[in-house]
Amino acid sequence: MKRADRHRMVCVDSEVVDFVGRILSAKQHAPSEDVKAVEHEIDCQVHALYPPSSRSRSASGLRRTGGLTPEEIKIVEGVAQ
């Protein structure tokens, strides 16, 4: 694994820990608190960990810097048919 990849994983790891802490804190104070926005941020951080594939292009056709394509995200989240 490249040093830059390890650094990115450590950064994402600490951000995910912070997001989880925010969710736990919110739920402790108000169990019915809507935390979907924070959960979405966690999902985005996890998706960014995946290396780009040859199919990873934005709607404009430009190569993305990494992560999953929208179709791959649907598969991971169990939404794809």
C-alpha positions as CSV (number, residue, x, y, z in Angstrom):
1,M,0.0,0.0,0.0
2,K,1.3,3.4,-0.9
3,R,2.1,6.0,1.8
4,A,-0.5,8.4,0.4
5,D,-3.2,5.7,0.5
6,R,-2.3,4.9,4.1
7,H,-2.5,8.6,5.0
8,R,-5.9,8.9,3.3
9,M,-7.2,5.9,5.2
10,V,-6.1,7.3,8.5
11,C,-7.7,10.7,7.8
12,V,-11.0,9.0,6.7
13,D,-10.8,6.7,9.8
14,S,-10.6,9.7,12.2
15,E,-13.4,11.5,10.4
16,V,-15.6,8.4,10.6
17,V,-14.9,8.2,14.3
18,D,-15.9,11.8,14.7
19,F,-19.1,11.2,12.7
20,V,-20.0,8.2,14.8
21,G,-19.3,10.2,18.0
22,R,-21.8,12.9,16.7
23,I,-24.4,10.2,16.1
24,L,-24.0,8.6,19.5
25,S,-24.1,12.0,21.2
26,A,-27.2,13.1,19.4
27,K,-29.0,9.8,20.1
28,Q,-28.0,9.9,23.7
29,H,-29.6,13.3,24.1
30,A,-32.6,12.7,21.8
31,P,-33.2,9.1,20.7
32,S,-35.5,10.2,17.9
33,E,-32.9,12.6,16.5
34,D,-32.6,12.4,12.7
35,V,-29.0,11.5,11.9
36,K,-29.4,10.7,8.2
37,A,-27.1,13.6,7.2
38,V,-24.3,12.4,9.4
39,E,-24.8,8.8,8.2
40,H,-24.6,10.0,4.6
41,E,-21.3,11.7,5.4
42,I,-20.0,8.4,6.8
43,D,-21.1,6.6,3.6
44,C,-19.3,9.2,1.4
45,Q,-16.1,8.7,3.4
46,V,-16.3,4.9,3.1
47,H,-17.0,5.1,-0.7
48,A,-14.0,7.4,-1.1
49,L,-11.7,4.6,0.2
50,Y,-12.3,2.4,-2.8
51,P,-9.8,2.9,-5.6
52,P,-11.1,4.3,-8.9
53,S,-12.1,1.8,-11.5
54,S,-11.7,2.3,-15.3
55,R,-15.5,3.0,-15.2
56,S,-15.2,5.9,-12.7
57,R,-16.1,8.9,-14.7
58,S,-18.4,11.8,-13.7
59,A,-21.5,12.8,-15.7
60,S,-19.3,15.2,-17.7
61,G,-17.1,12.3,-18.7
62,L,-14.1,13.5,-16.8
63,R,-12.1,10.9,-14.7
64,R,-12.9,11.0,-11.0
65,T,-10.1,11.0,-8.5
66,G,-11.4,7.9,-6.7
67,G,-14.2,6.2,-5.0
68,L,-17.2,4.3,-6.3
69,T,-19.4,5.1,-9.3
70,P,-23.1,5.8,-8.6
71,E,-23.9,2.3,-9.9
72,E,-21.3,0.7,-7.6
73,I,-22.7,2.6,-4.6
74,K,-26.2,1.2,-5.3
75,I,-24.7,-2.3,-5.3
76,V,-22.9,-1.8,-2.0
77,E,-26.0,-0.3,-0.4
78,G,-28.2,-3.1,-1.7
79,V,-30.3,-0.8,-3.8
80,A,-29.3,-2.2,-7.3
81,Q,-31.6,-4.7,-8.9
